[in-house]
Amino acid sequence: MKKRIQQLALVLACSLAVTAQGATAPDFTLKALDGNNLRLAEQRGDIMLINFWASWCGPCIQEMPALDKLAQKYQMMGVQVWGVNVENDSSAAKAYLSKVQVAFPILFDIDNSVSKDYRVEAMPTTVILDKDGKVRTVHRGYKPGYEKKYEDDIKTLLRE
């Protein structure tokens, strides 16, 4: 019985490792809306807010302007915001972005490999990484006001 519990604990720990606080975030390279490829590992030294979203997700769309404000407010302090669209067909996301423009990079995870690596199970999911590329916080879902939580997380990391 004890061995079985240990095995289950190990399986659970492995499945949560990506989003566990202090775990190194998996590296990835994705094509951005502007056509450039962006690689996470090349951003070490910056605090990263990575937001996984979809155009069909109402809370994702509602959150976009708040993320844009955070990106603009903290960019000069070494904070980057990336939006990762998780739809297999990016045309709806591109149509949305033609109407609601954001200043931060939007990347496309059309095969969902990155969202799988990050164990994205809710839309939106926001992952905040420290300057060393370690996962510090994960926020699932969105309600108005969550951006204050993101800002608190960013301020904590800026003070470190």
Backbone hydrogen bonds in HBPLUS format (Angstrom, degrees):
<---DONOR---> <-ACCEPTOR-->    atom                        ^
c    i                          cat <-CA-CA->   ^        H-A-AA   ^      H-
h    n   atom  resd res      DA  || num        DHA   H-A  angle D-A-AA Bond
n    s   type  num  typ     dist DA aas  dist angle  dist       angle   num
A0005-ILE N   A0001-MET O   3.03 MM   4  6.34 156.8  2.09 151.9 157.5     1
A0006-GLN N   A0002-LYS O   2.99 MM   4  6.27 154.5  2.05 146.9 154.1     2
A0007-GLN N   A0003-LYS O   2.90 MM   4  6.20 153.4  1.97 149.2 156.5     3
A0008-LEU N   A0004-ARG O   2.93 MM   4  6.21 162.2  1.96 151.2 155.7     4
A0009-ALA N   A0005-ILE O   2.89 MM   4  6.06 154.8  1.95 146.2 153.5     5
A0010-LEU N   A0006-GLN O   2.95 MM   4  6.18 150.5  2.04 144.5 152.2     6
A0011-VAL N   A0007-GLN O   2.97 MM   4  6.27 160.6  2.01 152.7 157.5     7
A0012-LEU N   A0008-LEU O   2.96 MM   4  6.16 165.1  1.98 150.6 154.7     8
A0013-ALA N   A0009-ALA O   2.87 MM   4  6.02 158.9  1.92 145.4 151.8     9
A0014-CYS N   A0010-LEU O   2.92 MM   4  6.13 156.4  1.98 149.7 155.5    10
A0015-SER N   A0011-VAL O   3.00 MM   4  6.24 155.5  2.06 148.6 155.3    11
A0016-LEU N   A0012-LEU O   3.02 MM   4  6.21 138.5  2.20 145.8 156.7    12
A0017-ALA N   A0013-ALA O   2.96 MM   4  5.81 115.2  2.39 136.3 151.6    13
A0017-ALA N   A0014-CYS O   3.33 MM   3  5.03 148.1  2.44  92.3 101.4    14
A0019-THR N   A0016-LEU O   3.02 MM   3  5.59 122.1  2.37 113.7 127.2    15
A0020-ALA N   A0016-LEU O   2.86 MM   4  5.76 111.0  2.34 149.1 166.7    16
A0020-ALA N   A0017-ALA O   3.32 MM   3  4.98 154.7  2.39  93.0 100.3    17
A0023-ALA N   A0020-ALA O   3.07 MM   3  5.61 168.1  2.09 135.4 137.4    18
A0022-GLY N   A0135-VAL O   2.58 MM 113  5.21 169.5  1.59 166.8 164.4    19
A0135-VAL N   A0023-ALA O   2.72 MM 112  5.45 168.1  1.73 163.9 164.2    20
A0025-ALA N   A0133-GLY O   2.88 MM 108  5.86 173.4  1.89 166.3 167.9    21
A0040-LEU N   A0028-PHE O   2.95 MM  12  5.70 158.3  2.00 164.0 170.6    22
A0030-LEU N   A0038-LEU O   3.02 MM   8  5.60 151.8  2.10 151.7 154.8    23
A0038-LEU N   A0030-LEU O   2.88 MM   8  5.60 164.5  1.90 157.9 159.5    24
A0108-PHE N   A0031-LYS O   3.05 MM  77  6.00 149.5  2.15 161.0 167.5    25
A0032-ALA N   A0036-ASN O   2.70 MM   4  5.41 164.8  1.72 161.8 166.7    26
A0035-GLY N   A0032-ALA O   2.85 MM   3  5.27 161.0  1.89 117.0 121.9    27
A0033-LEU N   A0106-ILE O   2.76 MM  73  5.59 140.9  1.91 162.4 172.1    28
A0042-GLU N   A0039-ARG O   3.22 MM   3  5.65 142.1  2.38 107.6 117.4    29
A0043-GLN N   A0040-LEU O   2.85 MM   3  5.47 163.7  1.87 125.3 129.2    30
A0046-ASP N   A0043-GLN O   3.00 MM   3  5.86 151.6  2.09 148.5 153.4    31
A0045-GLY N   A0131-LYS O   2.80 MM  86  4.39 156.1  1.86 138.8 142.1    32
A0047-ILE N   A0078-GLY O   2.88 MM  31  6.25 158.2  1.93 164.5 164.7    33
A0080-GLN N   A0047-ILE O   2.80 MM  33  6.21 164.7  1.82 166.8 170.7    34
A0048-MET N   A0129-LEU O   3.15 MM  81  5.01 153.7  2.22 127.6 135.5    35
A0129-LEU N   A0048-MET O   2.75 MM  81  5.01 163.1  1.78 151.5 157.5    36
A0049-LEU N   A0080-GLN O   2.80 MM  31  6.16 156.8  1.86 161.3 168.9    37
A0082-TRP N   A0049-LEU O   2.86 MM  33  6.26 161.5  1.90 162.1 165.5    38
A0050-ILE N   A0127-VAL O   2.79 MM  77  5.16 173.2  1.80 161.2 161.1    39
A0127-VAL N   A0050-ILE O   2.80 MM  77  5.16 164.5  1.82 152.2 154.8    40
A0051-ASN N   A0082-TRP O   2.85 MM  31  6.19 169.2  1.86 166.4 169.7    41
A0084-VAL N   A0051-ASN O   2.70 MM  33  5.90 169.8  1.71 150.9 153.7    42
A0052-PHE N   A0125-THR O   2.75 MM  73  5.15 170.2  1.76 163.5 162.1    43
A0125-THR N   A0052-PHE O   3.15 MM  73  5.15 151.5  2.24 134.7 143.2    44
A0053-TRP N   A0084-VAL O   2.95 MM  31  6.13 159.0  2.00 143.9 148.0    45
A0086-VAL N   A0053-TRP O   3.02 MM  33  6.18 153.9  2.09 165.2 172.1    46
A0057-CYS N   A0054-ALA O   3.19 MM   3  5.41 162.0  2.23 108.8 114.0    47
A0060-CYS N   A0057-CYS O   3.07 MM   3  5.23 120.8  2.44 100.7 115.9    48
A0061-ILE N   A0057-CYS O   3.10 MM   4  6.45 158.9  2.15 157.5 162.9    49
A0062-GLN N   A0058-GLY O   2.94 MM   4  6.18 158.6  1.98 153.5 160.2    50
A0063-GLU N   A0059-PRO O   2.94 MM   4  6.02 143.3  2.07 140.0 148.8    51
A0064-MET N   A0060-CYS O   3.18 MM   4  6.36 135.5  2.38 144.0 154.3    52
A0066-ALA N   A0063-GLU O   2.98 MM   3  5.41 120.8  2.34 113.3 128.4    53
A0067-LEU N   A0063-GLU O   3.04 MM   4  6.32 154.3  2.10 156.8 164.8    54
A0068-ASP N   A0064-MET O   2.98 MM   4  6.24 153.3  2.05 151.5 159.4    55
A0069-LYS N   A0065-PRO O   3.05 MM   4  6.33 153.5  2.12 144.6 150.7    56
A0070-LEU N   A0066-ALA O   3.07 MM   4  6.38 158.7  2.12 145.7 151.1    57
A0071-ALA N   A0067-LEU O   2.86 MM   4  6.11 161.3  1.90 151.5 156.9    58
A0072-GLN N   A0068-ASP O   3.00 MM   4  6.22 163.4  2.02 150.8 154.4    59
A0073-LYS N   A0069-LYS O   2.92 MM   4  6.03 156.1  1.98 148.5 155.6    60
A0074-TYR N   A0070-LEU O   3.01 MM   4  6.07 159.5  2.05 156.2 159.3    61
A0075-GLN N   A0071-ALA O   3.01 MM   4  5.59 127.3  2.30 143.8 152.1    62
A0077-MET N   A0074-TYR O   2.95 MM   3  5.25 152.7  2.03 110.9 119.8    63
A0078-GLY N   A0075-GLN O   3.17 MM   3  5.58 158.9  2.22 119.7 119.0    64
A0083-GLY N   A0105-PRO O   2.93 MM  22  6.27 172.6  1.93 161.9 164.4    65
A0107-LEU N   A0083-GLY O   2.67 MM  24  6.04 166.8  1.69 169.0 172.9    66
A0085-ASN N   A0107-LEU O   2.80 MM  22  6.09 164.0  1.83 165.2 159.8    67
A0109-ASP N   A0085-ASN O   2.85 MM  24  5.92 174.9  1.85 172.0 173.7    68
A0094-LYS N   A0090-SER O   2.92 MM   4  6.14 160.5  1.96 156.8 162.6    69
A0095-ALA N   A0091-SER O   2.92 MM   4  6.11 152.0  2.00 144.9 152.6    70
A0096-TYR N   A0092-ALA O   2.99 MM   4  6.22 158.5  2.04 145.8 151.2    71
A0097-LEU N   A0093-ALA O   2.90 MM   4  6.13 162.0  1.93 150.7 155.8    72
A0098-SER N   A0094-LYS O   2.97 MM   4  6.15 125.6  2.27 137.6 150.8    73
A0098-SER N   A0095-ALA O   3.24 MM   3  5.18 138.7  2.42  93.8 105.2    74
A0099-LYS N   A0096-TYR O   3.00 MM   3  5.43 143.8  2.14 107.4 117.8    75
A0100-VAL N   A0096-TYR O   2.87 MM   4  6.10 162.4  1.90 155.6 161.6    76
A0112-ASN N   A0109-ASP O   3.03 MM   3  5.16 159.4  2.08 109.8 116.1    77
A0116-LYS N   A0112-ASN O   3.02 MM   4  6.06 145.2  2.15 137.5 146.5    78
A0117-ASP N   A0113-SER O   3.01 MM   4  6.24 157.3  2.06 141.1 147.3    79
A0118-TYR N   A0114-VAL O   2.94 MM   4  6.21 143.3  2.08 148.0 158.3    80
A0120-VAL N   A0115-SER O   2.90 MM   5  5.21 177.9  1.90 158.6 159.3    81
A0119-ARG N   A0116-LYS O   3.00 MM   3  4.89 160.7  2.04 104.3 109.7    82
A0141-GLY N   A0124-PRO O   2.68 MM  17  4.98 154.4  1.74 178.2 170.7    83
A0126-THR N   A0139-HIS O   2.79 MM  13  5.05 166.0  1.81 153.6 158.3    84
A0139-HIS N   A0126-THR O   2.78 MM  13  5.05 164.3  1.80 152.1 157.6    85
A0128-ILE N   A0137-THR O   2.90 MM   9  5.28 170.2  1.91 155.2 156.8    86
A0136-ARG N   A0128-ILE O   2.83 MM   8  5.73 169.7  1.84 163.6 165.0    87
A0137-THR N   A0128-ILE O   3.35 MM   9  5.28 159.2  2.40 136.8 140.5    88
A0130-ASP N   A0134-LYS O   2.90 MM   4  5.45 154.2  1.97 149.5 155.6    89
A0133-GLY N   A0130-ASP O   2.98 MM   3  5.40 164.3  2.01 119.2 121.6    90
A0146-TYR N   A0143-LYS O   2.97 MM   3  5.84 161.0  2.01 156.9 158.3    91
A0148-LYS N   A0145-GLY O   2.97 MM   3  5.57 152.4  2.04 115.3 122.9    92
A0149-LYS N   A0146-TYR O   2.82 MM   3  5.17 127.1  2.10 106.4 120.6    93
A0150-TYR N   A0146-TYR O   3.11 MM   4  6.61 154.1  2.18 149.8 157.3    94
A0151-GLU N   A0147-GLU O   2.91 MM   4  6.11 157.1  1.96 142.7 149.1    95
A0152-ASP N   A0148-LYS O   2.91 MM   4  6.13 152.0  1.99 142.0 149.4    96
A0153-ASP N   A0149-LYS O   2.94 MM   4  6.22 158.5  1.98 150.5 156.2    97
A0154-ILE N   A0150-TYR O   2.88 MM   4  6.18 159.0  1.93 151.9 157.7    98
A0155-LYS N   A0151-GLU O   2.88 MM   4  6.09 164.7  1.90 151.5 155.4    99
A0156-THR N   A0152-ASP O   2.98 MM   4  6.18 155.5  2.04 147.5 153.9   100
A0157-LEU N   A0153-ASP O   3.07 MM   4  6.35 160.0  2.11 149.5 154.3   101
A0158-LEU N   A0154-ILE O   2.86 MM   4  6.12 149.5  1.95 152.0 161.4   102
A0159-ARG N   A0155-LYS O   3.12 MM   4  6.30 139.2  2.30 140.9 150.2   103
A0159-ARG N   A0156-THR O   3.23 MM   3  5.31 131.0  2.48  95.5 108.0   104
A0160-GLU N   A0157-LEU O   3.23 MM   3  5.25 147.8  2.34  97.8 107.1   105
